[in-house]
Amino acid sequence: MSEHRRKPPPPQGGGRAAARRGQSGSSSGRRAAPRGATGSPADSYGSSSYGSESHDSGSEERPYGSRAEARRAAQRGGRRRAAENTAPGGRRGGPGGPTGPGRGKGRAATAPGKKRFIDYPRAGRAGWRRWVPSWKLVSGLFIGFFGSLVAIAGVGFAMVSIPNENDAAKSQNNVYYWADGSQMVATGTGVNRQNVSIDQIPEAMRFAVISAENKSFYDDSGVDPMGIARALANMARGGQTQGGSTITQQYVKNTYLSQEQSVTRKFKEMFISIKVGAKLEKDDILQGYLNTSYFGRGAYGIQAAAQTYYGKNAVDLKPSECAVLAALLKGPTYYDPAGNQDLDRTATPAANKKRSQERWAWILGEMHKDKHLSDADYQKAIKAYPEPDGRKATKGMNGQISYLADTAKKYVLAHSDITEAQFDRGGYQIYTTFKKDKVNALAKAVKNVQKERLDPKHRNLDKYVQFGAASVKPADGAIVALYGGDGYENGHFTNNADTSGVPVGSTWKPFVLAAAMEYGTYKSEGEGVSPLSKYNGNDHLKVYKPDGSYYLNKDNTPFFQNNESDHRWGYITLRKAMEQSINTPFVQLGVDVGMTHVRDVAKSAGILDQSMSQNLNPSFAIGTSTPSAIRMADAYATFAASGKQADPYSVTAVKANGVDAPSFVKPKPAPKQAMDADIANNVTDVLENVIQNGTGKNAKALGRTAAGKTGTTDANKSAWFVGYTKQLSTSVAMFRENPKDHKLLSMNGTAGVDSIHGGDIPTQVWTEYMKDALKGQNDLGFPDATEIGTVQDQAGAPSPTPSVTITPSQKPSNTPSPTPSATETTPSPSPSQSCDFGWGNNCNGNGNGGTDTGGLDTGGTDGGTTPTPTGTGTETTGTGTTRGNGNGNGNGGIFGGQDG
């Protein structure tokens, strides 16, 4: 039997058992013995823990109390024992416990309990007072916490080391690889870096940085606690941490720490900054900061920056030049006057120069206010902005390699947390999707056509002509080739394959047709529209709103949509209108479908929101948007892949010193079904007909099944051809641009012809490249297009005859095609009554109306025979004239910001 269950010997005098017997006897009619009669201590009122009554001396003792009194006494004693349950004689152990002798005595006289190390909840307190900590506990916890912080700070201070600016100067090359794994180019910034001592850094440069970034530099401790607190609070809310608030913290970040946004990094930065501030002289810190800062263009340190921007040593910099370089520390992407649209569409040369000039003037003003520039020196420095030198090609960055590396770099920065400054330090291996043979074939095609058709030495109108092109793999998104321009070595630093500001003209019309097939018109109750639906193709037509009213000019006169000529096409099918690229049917169709639906279809195909015109006016249907060549090739690849869309990509893997870079987490984009396969296949069928019988007939020289669309904009400022086979989708853009203000120039008279159109030189480049790129591959053709939608003729169209004959897309028409000079030109509408559409010279300057000529449709509007087009035609989309700013867009691009 357990010791705790062993029955204790009865106490002398009967104890509690005797009392129970006495009570039992009382209940059965026997009188209990008076208290104290047995002589037991338990029978005495004065020694009992169960309670007593006071009596006058000499009074007769009353008998043992009632059971209720005994219970109340027991409860009072229980509360006292609860606080003393560990003491000898207590209820739960010890000699006086339930198993030990003297049980009654233990209850009556409990000894004080053993004190706990932390008296919480507090003993000897009842109710809510038990949970109120004592001042000793509060002060002890505070002292312990503060002491722990001091200990942690001491350990952190002791463990970190002071950074060395020479370590930061050790940069490596970045190595790019072709799709087959062979090396493309190794390029880096190692030669563009050189540390200099503080005496080689002009005082003006030192004080320009101090006045602009850290006025209290020579007096502060090197750490801004409030700045760190703000960064931590911002990070806790899910935002980005702010940069170091002091020059000391910036120096530490430049030389020692990674750029990861984490609490650990912030605390480590703080400890190192404290140690640097305590151990190094201020001039040493300033020297280190200026030797390790990134000034853009791959230039690390003030010496490299002086050479890169002004072609001189740092010691020879003038105060005015120092202020320009100090402005770059705010962010070279936005303060380099040469612009950096490859990383951000808003970083145009004009915008960057304006930002640079404003900050340059502000820095000089702060230097003057802080007494670091005398009145005379300030007046001399502020007199004229010192224009920096233009960009220069770095080692290995020439030809198309420069644009390939630029595209891959931009993709890496957009899909990782690697900063531009980190990337330019080198040590990365970038594996791309570019195929060397196709890149060379595209460059060769452009050069051959330029040599054959253009003569800038003898024709002024052939000057400043540029090309941009890209080739994408359908259903995959891999960019296999691109053409970005004449090369960095020739002073062309803008990647024309991934840039903005070149309107696409009538190459936009397939999105209008796809939207009509998917959504129908306001009259069809959601039922898709057949490509055999007829719309009025005549010139100079009013554009009607769904409510029956028509669009007005700003002066409230009716707005008329124009074609190239006044030829009367009559009511023709949308298929025929696409073939001959006639504007009026697609402008009215776009209104009937709804421009928001057109926008949504274009977006689902792969066009970025920011590249689309923000004015969803009638001219939106005929190509005022400015997506890049890469995005146009990718969007048409969606048609080629029967509606499967995959975002374009240029990098498959990134390694840092041979190990996968953990921050590069973007996998190969997964294709998604962006539109119904029947819709995509019907668009392809219509675009096959464009090549076989329409404005894209020059592409028939490819000699295999292909589909495509031509496009030319108002005043002949740009011309496009976008086409595809099952294996490859390629876009080619041609335009003229003023190199000074980047405004688009007319190509009327270029190449010795009246005008350049999408079916001419761009189609020639496309065909020559595709022949080479697809050499040895099978002609896979396209899936058959099944009949889709219902015929929804425009109001006023004559009733159809019993049958309509459609010329198969794969075969040429039995009637002559348009003459070789047939082209297309999409005009822009005039202003609306409310000026919301931004048409015309008096409303946001989106260009003037163009025209579009087709030939005579001898088949009539009733069908029955294949129409015989005659005559010529052009299509032009009215747009703005400034590349990057036309139509208020100037954007697009593969990576979200701009197209470039």
Buried (B, 14 or more C-beta within 10 A) or exposed (E): EEEEEEEEEEBEEBBEEBBEBBBEEBEEEEEBBBBBEBEBBBBBBEBBBBBBEEEEEEEEBEEBBEEEBBEBBEEEBEEEBEBBBBBBBBBEBBBBBBBBEBBBBBBBEBBEBEEEEEBEEBEEBEEEEEEEBEEEBEEEEEEEEEEEEEEEBEEBEEEBEBBEBEEBBEBBBBBBBBBEEEEBBBBBBBEBBBBBEBEBBBEBBBBBBBBBBBEEBEEBEBBBEEBBEBBBEBBEEEEEBBEBBBBBBBBBBBBBBBBEBEEEBBBBBBBBBBBBBEEBEBBBBBBBBBBBBBBBBBBBBBBBBBBBBBEEBBBEBBBBBBBBBBBBBBBBBBBBBBBBBBBBBBBBBBBBBEBBBEBBBBBBBBBBEEEBBEEEBBEBBBEEBBEBBEBBBBBBBBBBBBBBBBBBBBBBBBBBBBEBBBBBBBBBBBBBBBBBBBBBBBBBBBBBBBEEBBBEEEEEBBBBBBBBBBBBBBBBBBBBBBBBBBBBEEEBBBBBBBBBBBBBBBBBBBBBBBBBBBBBBBEBEEEBBBBBBBBBBBBEBBBBEEEEEBBBBBEEEEBBBBBBBEBEBBBBBBBBBBBBBBBBBBBBBBBBBBBEBBBBBBBBBBBBEBBBBBBBBBBBBBBBBBBBBBBBBBBBBBBBBBBBBBBBBBBBEBBBEEEEBEBBEBEBBEBEBBBBBBBBBBBBBBBBBBBBBBBBBBBBEBEBBBBBBBBBBBBBBBBBBBBBBBBBBBBBBBBBBBEEEBBBBBBBBBBEBBBBBBBBBBBBBBBBBBBBBBEEEEEEEBBEBEEBBEBBBBEEBEEBEEEBEBBEBEEBBEBEBBEEBBBBBBBBBBBBBEBEBBBBEEBBBBBBBBBBBBBBBEBBBBBEBBBBBBBBBBBBBBBBBBBBBBBBBBBBBBBBBBBB
